Amino acid sequence: MTKITVLTDNRSDGKYLHEHGLSLYITTNTNKKILFDTGQSDIFLKNAETLGIDVDSVDVVVLSHGHFDHGNGLSFLKNKTLICHPDCFTKRYRKWTMLNIGLNTSLEKIQERFNLILSKKPYTVCENVVFIGEVPRNNAFEAKSTPFRFKNKKDDFVYDDSGLAIISDLGLIVISGCAHSGICNTVEYAKEITGIEKVHAVIGGFHLKKVDDIALKTIEYFKKNNIDNVYPCHCVKDCVMEVFSAHFSNKPISAGVMLNF
């Protein structure tokens, strides 16, 4: 059984703390413990304590991409294996405000605190779990524009964006941090690298901010591929959540929610 517990999300039922960020605690049928993202503060640790989860027992940490709301919580961890894309430690900003949205740490400091594994290519985290690596952007509707830039004013398309592909008896479970590469592109690449066509669940941030052509084509893609369970969270706006809820039976997830597959 694969169990996924939401430690940090933008939303909460009131019992758990929340913030703009994402952190998931994953246990697999081989009893491996994976922390996927850490949010932007120590909220993931506080909610883990409330849930009775010992984060110290985590075997490996995976960072989806180098944005503050997914990786600044790394400052509360050390002496772990950390897997991420080599571009995660790039300085980056919002286009219009030049607000720093990158990590509050450097590659050098991370190397001091973690056993760091950098990979653009898919990387086996443990049995039945693969770090997806850099996602090819092949479809015609996702990841065609970006609100981010580098200090030199060039567009930042967040090529370090990645996720996890978990192989289960039910099919693939695909987990994304923000899906800046496009959630459909991410799912397609997860299928390609694992050789598994059946996708049982897609969980995480889809970076959909409005009900537009991209959101509607994403729903169309999920339906066409007969994806059983769709769990948008974090960077999906409420208006988009409502449309997803009208098409899929799964409720939006929030801090404290546990999913079993």
C-alpha positions as CSV (number, residue, x, y, z in Angstrom):
1,M,0.0,0.0,0.0
2,T,1.1,3.6,-0.7
3,K,0.0,6.2,1.8
4,I,0.3,9.9,1.2
5,T,-0.2,12.4,4.0
6,V,-0.5,16.1,3.3
7,L,1.8,17.9,5.7
8,T,1.5,21.4,4.1
9,D,-1.0,22.9,1.8
10,N,-2.6,26.3,1.1
11,R,-5.8,24.9,2.7
12,S,-6.7,23.3,6.0
13,D,-9.9,22.2,7.8
14,G,-8.8,24.3,10.8
15,K,-7.2,21.5,12.8
16,Y,-3.9,21.8,11.0
17,L,-1.7,24.8,10.1
18,H,-1.6,25.9,6.5
19,E,0.5,28.2,4.3
20,H,1.1,28.9,0.6
21,G,3.2,25.8,0.0
22,L,3.3,22.0,-0.3
23,S,4.7,19.1,1.6
24,L,3.7,15.4,1.3
25,Y,4.8,12.5,3.5
26,I,4.8,9.2,1.5
27,T,5.2,5.7,2.7
28,T,5.4,2.8,0.2
29,N,4.7,-0.9,0.3
30,T,8.4,-1.4,0.9
31,N,8.1,0.8,4.0
32,K,10.3,3.5,2.5
33,K,9.5,7.0,3.9
34,I,9.8,9.9,1.5
35,L,9.3,13.6,2.1
36,F,8.2,15.4,-1.1
37,D,8.8,19.1,-0.7
38,T,8.9,21.0,2.6
39,G,6.7,24.1,2.2
40,Q,8.2,27.5,3.1
41,S,8.5,27.2,6.9
42,D,8.4,24.6,9.7
43,I,4.7,24.1,9.4
44,F,5.3,20.7,7.8
45,L,7.1,19.6,11.0
46,K,4.3,21.0,13.3
47,N,1.6,19.2,11.3
48,A,3.6,16.0,11.2
49,E,3.9,16.1,15.0
50,T,0.1,16.6,15.3
51,L,-0.4,13.6,13.0
52,G,2.1,11.5,14.9
53,I,4.6,11.3,12.0
54,D,8.3,11.2,12.8
55,V,10.0,13.2,10.1
56,D,13.4,12.2,11.5
57,S,12.7,8.7,10.2
58,V,12.4,9.9,6.6
59,D,14.7,7.9,4.3
60,V,14.9,10.5,1.5
61,V,13.7,14.0,0.7
62,V,12.7,15.0,-2.9
63,L,12.4,18.6,-3.9
64,S,10.1,19.2,-6.9
65,H,11.6,22.6,-7.9
66,G,13.5,25.5,-6.5
67,H,10.7,27.8,-5.4
68,F,10.5,29.1,-1.8
69,D,7.0,27.6,-1.1
70,H,8.4,24.1,-1.8
71,G,11.9,24.2,-0.5
72,N,12.5,26.8,2.2
73,G,11.5,24.3,4.8
74,L,14.7,22.5,4.0
75,S,16.4,24.8,6.5
76,F,14.8,22.7,9.3
77,L,16.3,19.4,8.1
78,K,19.8,18.0,7.8
79,N,21.7,14.7,7.4
80,K,19.2,13.4,4.8
81,T,19.5,12.3,1.2
82,L,18.1,15.0,-1.0
83,I,17.2,14.5,-4.6
84,C,16.4,17.3,-7.0
85,H,17.2,18.9,-10.4
86,P,20.6,20.7,-10.6
87,D,18.9,24.0,-11.4
88,C,16.9,24.2,-8.2
89,F,19.3,26.6,-6.6
90,T,19.1,29.3,-9.4
91,K,18.2,32.8,-8.3
92,R,14.8,33.7,-9.7
93,Y,12.1,36.4,-9.5
94,R,8.6,37.4,-10.4
95,K,8.6,39.4,-13.6
96,W,6.7,42.5,-12.5
97,T,7.8,43.0,-8.9
98,M,11.3,41.4,-9.0
99,L,10.3,39.6,-5.8
100,N,12.7,36.8,-5.0
101,I,10.8,33.5,-5.3
102,G,13.8,31.2,-5.2
103,L,15.2,29.3,-2.2
104,N,16.6,31.0,0.9
105,T,19.7,28.9,0.7
106,S,22.5,28.1,-1.7
107,L,23.9,24.9,-3.4
108,E,27.0,25.1,-1.2
109,K,25.0,25.2,2.1
110,I,22.7,22.4,0.9
111,Q,25.8,20.3,0.1
112,E,27.0,20.8,3.7
113,R,23.7,19.7,5.2
114,F,22.5,16.9,2.9
115,N,23.7,14.0,0.9
116,L,22.8,15.7,-2.4
117,I,21.8,13.9,-5.6
118,L,21.3,16.2,-8.6
119,S,19.7,14.7,-11.7
120,K,18.0,16.1,-14.8
121,K,17.3,12.5,-15.8
122,P,14.8,10.1,-14.1
123,Y,16.3,8.7,-10.9
124,T,15.2,5.7,-8.9
125,V,14.4,6.9,-5.4
126,C,13.6,3.4,-4.1
127,E,11.8,0.3,-5.3
128,N,8.7,1.4,-7.3
129,V,9.4,5.1,-6.9
130,V,11.1,7.3,-9.6
131,F,12.1,10.9,-9.5
132,I,10.8,12.1,-12.9
133,G,13.6,14.5,-13.7
134,E,13.3,17.3,-16.3
135,V,9.9,17.0,-18.0
136,P,9.8,17.3,-21.8
137,R,7.2,19.9,-22.9
138,N,5.6,18.3,-25.8
139,N,1.9,19.3,-26.0
140,A,0.6,22.4,-27.7
141,F,-1.1,24.1,-24.7
142,E,1.0,23.8,-21.5
143,A,4.0,25.8,-20.3
144,K,3.9,28.3,-23.2
145,S,4.4,31.4,-21.0
146,T,5.8,32.2,-17.6
147,P,5.4,34.9,-14.9
148,F,9.0,34.4,-13.7
149,R,12.4,35.7,-14.8
150,F,16.1,35.4,-14.0
151,K,18.1,38.4,-12.7
152,N,19.3,39.0,-16.3
153,K,15.7,39.5,-17.3
154,K,15.5,36.3,-19.4
155,D,12.3,34.3,-18.9
156,D,12.4,31.5,-16.3
157,F,10.3,28.6,-17.5
158,V,11.2,26.6,-14.3
159,Y,12.9,23.7,-16.2
160,D,13.8,22.2,-12.9
161,D,10.1,21.4,-12.3
162,S,9.6,17.7,-11.6
163,G,7.7,15.1,-9.6
164,L,7.4,11.5,-8.6
165,A,6.1,8.4,-10.4
166,I,5.0,5.7,-8.0
167,I,4.3,2.2,-9.4
168,S,1.4,0.5,-7.7
169,D,-0.8,-2.5,-8.3
170,L,-3.5,-0.1,-9.4
171,G,-1.4,1.8,-11.9
172,L,0.8,4.9,-11.7
173,I,0.5,7.5,-9.0
174,V,1.9,10.7,-10.3
175,I,2.8,13.5,-7.9
176,S,3.6,17.0,-8.9
177,G,4.8,20.0,-6.9
178,C,3.5,22.8,-9.1
179,A,3.6,21.3,-12.6
180,H,5.2,24.3,-14.2
181,S,6.1,21.9,-17.0
182,G,2.4,21.2,-17.4
183,I,0.6,18.4,-15.5
184,C,-0.3,16.6,-18.7
185,N,3.3,16.7,-19.9
186,T,4.3,15.4,-16.5
187,V,1.9,12.5,-16.6
188,E,2.9,11.6,-20.1
189,Y,6.6,11.6,-19.2
190,A,5.9,9.5,-16.1
191,K,4.1,6.9,-18.4
192,E,7.1,7.0,-20.8
193,I,9.9,6.5,-18.2
194,T,8.0,3.7,-16.4
195,G,6.5,2.0,-19.4
196,I,3.1,2.0,-17.6
197,E,0.1,3.4,-19.4
198,K,-2.5,3.1,-16.7
199,V,-2.6,6.1,-14.4
200,H,-4.5,5.5,-11.2
201,A,-4.1,8.9,-9.5
202,V,-2.6,12.4,-10.1
203,I,-1.9,14.4,-7.0
204,G,-0.4,17.9,-6.3
205,G,-0.2,21.4,-7.7
206,F,-1.3,21.8,-11.3
207,H,-0.5,25.6,-11.5
208,L,-3.9,26.4,-12.8
209,K,-5.0,29.9,-11.8
210,K,-8.2,30.4,-13.9
211,V,-10.8,28.4,-15.8
212,D,-9.2,28.9,-19.2
213,D,-8.4,26.8,-22.2
214,I,-5.4,25.1,-20.4
215,A,-7.6,24.1,-17.5
216,L,-10.3,22.7,-19.7
217,K,-7.8,20.8,-21.9
218,T,-6.3,19.4,-18.8
219,I,-9.7,18.0,-17.7
220,E,-10.2,16.7,-21.2
221,Y,-6.8,14.9,-21.0
222,F,-7.5,13.3,-17.7
223,K,-10.9,12.0,-18.9
224,K,-9.4,10.7,-22.2
225,N,-6.8,8.8,-20.2
226,N,-9.4,7.4,-17.8
227,I,-7.5,8.6,-14.8
228,D,-9.3,7.3,-11.8
229,N,-8.4,9.8,-9.1
230,V,-7.5,13.5,-9.5
231,Y,-6.4,15.4,-6.4
232,P,-5.5,19.1,-7.2
233,C,-4.1,21.2,-4.4
234,H,-1.7,24.0,-3.5
235,C,-1.4,26.3,-6.6
236,V,-4.9,25.5,-8.1
237,K,-7.3,28.4,-7.5
238,D,-10.8,27.8,-6.0
239,C,-12.6,28.6,-9.2
240,V,-10.6,25.8,-11.0
241,M,-11.1,23.4,-8.1
242,E,-14.9,23.8,-8.5
243,V,-14.7,22.9,-12.2
244,F,-12.5,19.8,-11.4
245,S,-15.0,18.8,-8.7
246,A,-17.8,18.9,-11.3
247,H,-15.9,16.4,-13.4
248,F,-14.2,14.1,-10.9
249,S,-15.5,12.6,-7.7
250,N,-12.4,13.3,-5.6
251,K,-12.6,16.3,-3.2
252,P,-9.8,18.8,-3.1
253,I,-7.2,17.9,-0.5
254,S,-5.8,20.0,2.3
255,A,-3.3,19.8,5.2
256,G,-3.9,16.7,7.3
257,V,-5.6,14.6,4.6
258,M,-4.4,11.0,4.2
259,L,-4.7,9.1,0.9
260,N,-4.3,5.3,0.7
261,F,-3.7,3.5,-2.6
